[in-house]
Amino acid sequence: MKREEKIAETYFKYHGFHNIIFEPKGNRTPDFEINNKIAVEARRLNQFHKGEPIEKVEYNLVPKIITQIKSYGNGLHKTSAFIGIRYRRPINYNKRIKEKINSILDSHSREMSAHKTYKVTENLEINIFPSQKKFNTQFHFGSSLDSNQGGFVLNNIYNSLKIIIKEKTSRIQPFKSEYRTWWLALIDDIGNGLTEYEIDQLKEIIDFDLNFDKVFIISNLNPTKGGEL
């Protein structure tokens, strides 16, 4: 069971629903069946950028840079430094970026006590600052920041809902006749859970068909907390 499915299950159990069956039809839609009559799909409520999950760039970029900085050096360093990564789209890890980062690490190796920010490309910069502790590697990953994240939470949720509802509606369509009632449980990775007031605000700005009998927005931090659209 995926993280979002576990959170959804906890939420419905906490709120008094019984006979919750995971994957009642096997490894396909729906994710849950409640009381033999309600089908439930569960999914992360995540942010998108130009139609793509915003974390997709992070998965393709950050691990490669981490691998590169970890492999730098010959192990004879006397001190270590942390590296912070800041990026925005469009960006793609390539030979040019790899060579530029290596050049920056070469240069910074001569002044390990300095705290500096380096521009790798227009859309990528790295921040290097000294560590009081010496690590096995000369440069140690500290953090990453996606400059395309953030913004007005309810607006981001509104935009994500339009994409997710379309995706999930298409997914359940071949099986829609199997249940009279369909619910969608969304685990909130954008706002980390909304207040009752924020749920009411979101209802007011939604101007498209949700296509599900109920849509739940559940906190990713506290699986007992959530609201219903």
FIVOTOR-380955 format. One record per residue (C-alpha): z, y, x; residue in three letters. Coordinates in Angstrom, 3 decimals. Layout:
BEGIN
ATOM       c3       c2       c1 res
ATOM        Z        Y        X Ala
...
//
This chain:
BEGIN
ATOM       c3       c2       c1 res
ATOM    0.000    0.000    0.000 Met
ATOM   -1.013    3.394    1.381 Lys
ATOM    1.431    6.277    1.794 Arg
ATOM    0.099    8.147   -1.240 Glu
ATOM    0.316    5.003   -3.376 Glu
ATOM    3.940    4.418   -2.355 Lys
ATOM    4.829    8.009   -3.261 Ile
ATOM    3.080    7.711   -6.638 Ala
ATOM    4.873    4.446   -7.395 Glu
ATOM    8.248    5.999   -6.512 Thr
ATOM    7.512    8.997   -8.735 Tyr
ATOM    6.652    6.963  -11.816 Phe
ATOM    9.594    4.591  -11.359 Lys
ATOM   11.966    7.536  -10.951 Tyr
ATOM   10.656    9.103  -14.156 His
ATOM   11.320    5.971  -16.193 Gly
ATOM    7.998    4.166  -16.311 Phe
ATOM    8.150    0.375  -16.285 His
ATOM    5.812   -2.553  -15.715 Asn
ATOM    4.028   -0.788  -12.857 Ile
ATOM    1.508   -3.156  -11.289 Ile
ATOM   -0.229   -2.325   -8.028 Phe
ATOM   -3.991   -3.085   -7.935 Glu
ATOM   -4.019   -5.056  -11.217 Pro
ATOM   -7.742   -5.782  -10.825 Lys
ATOM   -7.578   -6.578   -7.121 Gly
ATOM   -8.851   -4.330   -4.356 Asn
ATOM  -10.600   -1.858   -6.637 Arg
ATOM   -9.952    0.799   -9.261 Thr
ATOM   -7.369    1.393  -10.667 Pro
ATOM   -4.606    1.676   -8.092 Asp
ATOM   -1.898    1.011  -10.689 Phe
ATOM   -1.477   -0.219  -14.227 Glu
ATOM    1.487    0.958  -16.304 Ile
ATOM    2.731   -0.961  -19.358 Asn
ATOM   -0.531   -2.939  -19.519 Asn
ATOM   -2.400    0.059  -20.951 Lys
ATOM   -2.434    3.032  -18.560 Ile
ATOM   -4.677    3.066  -15.483 Ala
ATOM   -3.581    5.271  -12.587 Val
ATOM   -5.570    6.436   -9.594 Glu
ATOM   -3.587    7.813   -6.627 Ala
ATOM   -4.925   10.072   -3.906 Arg
ATOM   -3.887   12.734   -1.410 Arg
ATOM   -4.375   16.313   -2.554 Leu
ATOM   -5.862   17.628    0.675 Asn
ATOM   -7.726   20.764    1.665 Gln
ATOM  -11.490   20.889    2.182 Phe
ATOM  -13.794   23.055    4.272 His
ATOM  -17.421   23.230    3.139 Lys
ATOM  -17.010   20.008    1.207 Gly
ATOM  -15.460   18.014    4.062 Glu
ATOM  -11.766   17.064    4.360 Pro
ATOM  -10.264   19.704    6.620 Ile
ATOM   -8.538   17.096    8.781 Glu
ATOM  -11.859   15.420    9.644 Lys
ATOM  -12.486   17.837   12.530 Val
ATOM   -8.930   17.309   13.772 Glu
ATOM   -9.438   13.535   13.889 Tyr
ATOM  -12.710   13.937   15.794 Asn
ATOM  -11.625   16.710   18.173 Leu
ATOM   -7.913   16.681   18.995 Val
ATOM   -7.532   13.012   20.119 Pro
ATOM  -10.451   13.433   22.534 Lys
ATOM   -8.931   16.530   24.113 Ile
ATOM   -5.535   14.804   24.349 Ile
ATOM   -7.150   11.851   26.146 Thr
ATOM   -8.908   14.241   28.514 Gln
ATOM   -5.805   16.235   29.486 Ile
ATOM   -3.724   13.061   29.890 Lys
ATOM   -6.251   11.595   32.314 Ser
ATOM   -6.424   14.760   34.425 Tyr
ATOM   -4.977   14.708   37.922 Gly
ATOM   -4.056   12.111   40.516 Asn
ATOM   -0.390   11.647   39.614 Gly
ATOM    0.863   13.638   42.606 Leu
ATOM    1.786   16.754   40.614 His
ATOM    5.227   18.285   41.153 Lys
ATOM    5.479   20.038   37.791 Thr
ATOM    4.007   19.644   34.317 Ser
ATOM    2.777   22.006   31.637 Ala
ATOM    2.291   21.836   27.880 Phe
ATOM   -1.060   22.493   26.249 Ile
ATOM   -1.568   23.933   22.773 Gly
ATOM   -4.970   23.681   21.098 Ile
ATOM   -6.294   26.232   18.600 Arg
ATOM   -9.683   25.743   16.937 Tyr
ATOM  -11.843   26.679   13.997 Arg
ATOM  -15.081   25.362   12.559 Arg
ATOM  -17.854   24.719   13.394 Pro
ATOM  -16.867   22.777   16.509 Ile
ATOM  -17.863   19.506   18.114 Asn
ATOM  -16.383   17.959   21.243 Tyr
ATOM  -19.225   17.633   23.755 Asn
ATOM  -19.986   17.553   27.476 Lys
ATOM  -19.925   21.354   27.743 Arg
ATOM  -16.433   21.584   26.232 Ile
ATOM  -15.167   18.725   28.401 Lys
ATOM  -16.443   20.381   31.586 Glu
ATOM  -15.002   23.767   30.610 Lys
ATOM  -11.574   22.273   29.925 Ile
ATOM  -11.608   20.471   33.275 Asn
ATOM  -12.498   23.745   34.984 Ser
ATOM   -9.579   25.474   33.241 Ile
ATOM   -7.179   22.704   34.267 Leu
ATOM   -8.413   22.951   37.870 Asp
ATOM   -7.762   26.681   37.880 Ser
ATOM   -4.384   26.456   36.189 His
ATOM   -3.219   23.753   38.601 Ser
ATOM   -2.867   26.499   41.211 Arg
ATOM   -0.432   28.481   39.035 Glu
ATOM    1.575   25.940   37.075 Met
ATOM    4.426   28.384   36.445 Ser
ATOM    2.145   30.749   34.508 Ala
ATOM    1.773   30.959   30.749 His
ATOM   -1.880   31.605   29.910 Lys
ATOM   -4.364   31.354   27.070 Thr
ATOM   -7.917   30.294   27.899 Tyr
ATOM  -11.002   30.655   25.740 Lys
ATOM  -13.046   27.447   25.943 Val
ATOM  -15.674   28.479   23.365 Thr
ATOM  -15.844   31.039   20.561 Glu
ATOM  -14.129   28.482   18.321 Asn
ATOM  -11.729   26.825   20.748 Leu
ATOM   -8.917   28.054   22.961 Glu
ATOM   -6.102   26.333   24.800 Ile
ATOM   -2.689   27.735   25.550 Asn
ATOM   -0.935   26.423   28.693 Ile
ATOM    2.747   27.037   29.365 Phe
ATOM    5.151   25.514   31.905 Pro
ATOM    7.469   22.627   31.125 Ser
ATOM   10.984   22.433   32.510 Gln
ATOM   10.581   18.669   32.593 Lys
ATOM    8.100   16.794   34.771 Lys
ATOM    6.074   14.220   32.825 Phe
ATOM    3.987   11.305   34.062 Asn
ATOM    0.941   13.466   33.463 Thr
ATOM    0.395   16.928   34.868 Gln
ATOM   -0.645   18.331   31.490 Phe
ATOM    1.104   17.237   28.307 His
ATOM   -0.129   17.815   24.738 Phe
ATOM    2.115   20.194   22.830 Gly
ATOM    0.488   21.152   19.534 Ser
ATOM   -2.735   21.899   17.687 Ser
ATOM   -3.524   24.635   15.181 Leu
ATOM   -6.414   24.562   12.735 Asp
ATOM   -7.394   28.169   12.001 Ser
ATOM   -9.282   27.104    8.856 Asn
ATOM   -6.079   25.888    7.233 Gln
ATOM   -3.747   28.050    5.237 Gly
ATOM   -4.595   30.698    2.720 Gly
ATOM   -3.371   31.099   -0.849 Phe
ATOM   -1.904   27.713   -1.842 Val
ATOM   -2.909   27.701   -5.514 Leu
ATOM   -6.430   28.821   -4.682 Asn
ATOM   -6.734   26.025   -2.106 Asn
ATOM   -5.465   23.485   -4.644 Ile
ATOM   -7.888   24.791   -7.265 Tyr
ATOM  -10.831   24.390   -4.869 Asn
ATOM   -9.700   20.904   -3.802 Ser
ATOM   -9.190   19.798   -7.397 Leu
ATOM  -12.825   20.554   -8.224 Lys
ATOM  -13.979   18.234   -5.441 Ile
ATOM  -11.395   15.505   -6.047 Ile
ATOM  -11.877   15.370   -9.836 Ile
ATOM  -15.619   14.930   -9.377 Lys
ATOM  -15.069   12.213   -6.762 Glu
ATOM  -12.479   10.306   -8.818 Lys
ATOM  -14.430   10.636  -12.084 Thr
ATOM  -17.391    8.983  -10.420 Ser
ATOM  -15.155    6.260   -8.986 Arg
ATOM  -13.590    5.192  -12.265 Ile
ATOM  -16.753    5.477  -14.379 Gln
ATOM  -17.867    1.820  -14.014 Pro
ATOM  -14.390    0.678  -15.128 Phe
ATOM  -13.555    3.384  -17.680 Lys
ATOM  -13.828    1.051  -20.681 Ser
ATOM  -11.112   -1.278  -19.326 Glu
ATOM   -8.355    1.185  -20.287 Tyr
ATOM   -7.995    3.756  -23.057 Arg
ATOM   -5.824    6.003  -20.865 Thr
ATOM   -6.466    7.153  -17.289 Trp
ATOM   -4.074    9.180  -15.140 Trp
ATOM   -4.596   10.725  -11.728 Leu
ATOM   -1.659   11.056   -9.312 Ala
ATOM   -2.250   13.554   -6.514 Leu
ATOM    0.129   13.686   -3.558 Ile
ATOM    0.358   17.333   -2.539 Asp
ATOM   -0.485   17.747    1.151 Asp
ATOM   -1.464   21.402    0.578 Ile
ATOM    1.596   22.998   -1.022 Gly
ATOM    4.034   20.137   -0.296 Asn
ATOM    5.061   20.223   -3.939 Gly
ATOM    4.795   22.963   -6.567 Leu
ATOM    7.458   24.630   -8.676 Thr
ATOM    7.245   24.545  -12.461 Glu
ATOM    6.109   28.171  -12.369 Tyr
ATOM    3.347   27.366   -9.874 Glu
ATOM    2.194   24.456  -12.052 Ile
ATOM    1.940   26.854  -15.000 Asp
ATOM   -0.022   29.331  -12.861 Gln
ATOM   -2.390   26.578  -11.773 Leu
ATOM   -2.988   25.557  -15.398 Lys
ATOM   -4.003   29.124  -16.188 Glu
ATOM   -6.679   29.336  -13.479 Ile
ATOM   -8.251   25.899  -13.992 Ile
ATOM  -11.555   26.458  -15.789 Asp
ATOM  -13.099   22.994  -15.464 Phe
ATOM  -12.584   19.641  -17.192 Asp
ATOM   -9.984   17.472  -15.461 Leu
ATOM  -11.606   14.316  -16.945 Asn
ATOM   -8.279   12.437  -16.870 Phe
ATOM   -5.752   12.202  -19.701 Asp
ATOM   -3.084   13.439  -17.284 Lys
ATOM   -3.148   14.779  -13.734 Val
ATOM    0.114   14.735  -11.789 Phe
ATOM    0.761   16.786   -8.670 Ile
ATOM    3.567   15.099   -6.724 Ile
ATOM    5.454   16.468   -3.735 Ser
ATOM    4.648   14.754   -0.450 Asn
ATOM    8.170   15.569    0.770 Leu
ATOM   10.188   14.470   -2.263 Asn
ATOM    8.477   11.744   -4.319 Pro
ATOM   10.771   12.364   -7.301 Thr
ATOM    9.437   15.909   -7.733 Lys
ATOM    6.164   16.791   -9.392 Gly
ATOM    4.387   18.405  -12.294 Gly
ATOM    1.709   17.577  -14.816 Glu
ATOM   -1.523   19.402  -15.596 Leu
//
